[in-house]
Amino acid sequence: MSEKQKGLTLVYTGEGKGKTTASIGLTVRAVGQGLSVKVLQFIKSNKRTYGEKISLEKLGVEMIQLGEGFTWTKTPEIHRTALKSAWKIAKDTVMSGQYDVVVLDELNNALAIDSFPIDDVLPIEEVKELIRTKPSHVNLIITGRHAKDEIIELADLVSVVNVEKHYYDEGIPAVKGIEY
């Protein structure tokens, strides 16, 4: 990346489907241009197999699931422990300067958890500080519903994905190759 190019912060948020998909498309584009990329997922569990992980591995991109799945599937303490660990890994990854692009998938979802306390394990102030102080060449991609106003304000780009119609409403469950 040219020294004149500033690393950007991009946020994909909203209620519609496609936020992670957009970040994966950006990842593929970045790899095609010779950039190094790492993808960290805050909510998804490594106990499931995701198509995007399989594809990105073929491109040499490491994608790590750091979460425990849906917040209602485990105890709050299990999720809090996972979020604390995920946040440390995310900070270390971004601040290492080793990557041109770092995707923090579902970080917005994690920050929006209100069914149990998270601010002591994933402090919004630290997230804001990371955005402000990341190495100058690092492009930071943050996805997930319910982006905090403070994150939106610091971002260089915010895209909101809205849902107009969804097959879930017709009783069609998650589709292999489409959702996972």
N, C-alpha and C positions, 0 to 999 in steps of 0.2 A: 504494500500500500504506500502510496506517495506520502512524503512527510507533510504535504499541504492538505491532505485529506484528514478531516477530523472524524474520529469514530462517533457514530450516531447512536442514539437511544430510540428504538422503535417499540411501540406498544400496540399489540393486537388485542382488543377487548370486545365486549358486547355479549349478547345472549345467543347469537347465532352460531352455527357450526362453521368451522373453518379457521379458527385462530391458530391452532397447532399446525394445521395443514399449510397455512400461509408461512409460518416460520420454517417448516420443512422445505417448502418451495424456495424460500430465500437461502436456506442452507445448501440446497443443491446448486443454486445459482452461484453462491460464494465459492463452493468447492470447484465448480467449473472454471472460475476465474483465478484459481490457485490460492485461495484464502484458506486458512486453517480455522476449523469450526469445532465447537464442542456444544452438545445439547444436554441440559440437565432438566429433568422433569420432577417437579415438587410434589405432585399428588400421586401420579401413577406408580404402581408397585412393580418390582422386578419379578413378581410371581406370575405375571401374565406375559404373553408374547405379543408384541406389537409389530405390525408390518413395517412401520417407519423405522424401527430399530434395525430390523433385518436389512432393509434397503440401505440405510445409512452406513451400516457396517461394511457393506460391499463397496461403498465409496470411501472407506477409511475414516469415517466420522464416528467418534465415540458418543453414544447416547446412553445416559445413565438414569434409570428410574430410582429416585431417592425417597419416594413416598410409601405410604401404606394403603393406598387405594382410597375409596370414598370414606369420608370422615365418620360415617355412621357404621362402618364395618369393623372398627377396632376401638379400643378405649382411648379417651383423650390423651392419656399419658403416653401411649404408644405413638400416637400422631405427633405429640409435642416433642418426643425424643427424635423422631424422624425429621421433623422440621428444623430442629436445632442443628442436627448433623448436616442436613441439606443446605442450610444457610451458610455454615462454615465452609463447606465444599464450594458453594457458589462464590462466596467472597474470595476464597483462595484462587479459584479458577480465573475469575475476572482479573484480579489484581496481579496474577502471575505475568500477565502480558503475553503469555504464550500463544494465545489465540487471537485471530482477527475478528472473529464473530463468536459470541457466547449467547446461546439461547437459554433463557430461564423460563421454561415452559410451565404454565400454571402457577407462576409466582403470584399473580393477581388473585387467583382462587385462594391460595394459602393465606395471603394478607387479609382476605375478606372473611375468614373463619370467625364466627361469633358464637359458636356453640361451646367453646372452651377458650381459655386465655392463651394467646400466642405471642403477645408483644414482648414477653421476656425471652422467648426463644427465636423470634423472627421480628425484631424491632423495625418498625417503619422508618425510624430515624436513621438506622444503619443502611437500609435500602436506599434512602435518599442520598446518604453520604457516598455509597458505592457508585451511584449514578454520577454524582458530581466529581468524584476523584478517580474514576477508572482510568487506566492508561489511555493516553490520547488517541491511540490507533484502534482501540477495541470498540467494535460495534456491539451494542447490547440489545438483545431482543427479549421483550417481556410479554408473555401472553397470559390470557385467562380472563374470565368474567370479572366484573366489578372492580376495574382498575381504580385505585384511590386517586383522588383529585391531586394529591401531592406528586404522584408518579406521572400523571398526565401533564402537569405543569412543567416537569423537568424533561419530558420527552421531546425529541426532535420531530417525531411523527407519531400520530395516534390514528389508527384505523379501527372503526367500530363495525363489527360484524353483527348485523341484526337478522332475526329470523322472521320471515314472512309466512312460511309454511314449512312444516316438518313432518316426515313420515312417522315419527314417534307418536304424534297425535292420532294417527290411524292404527296404532297398536303394533306397528312394525318395530321389532327390537333392533339393537345394534347389529350392524351388518359387517361381516368379516371383509376386510379390504377397504371398507368405507370408514368405519369408526376406529378400527384397531388393526 
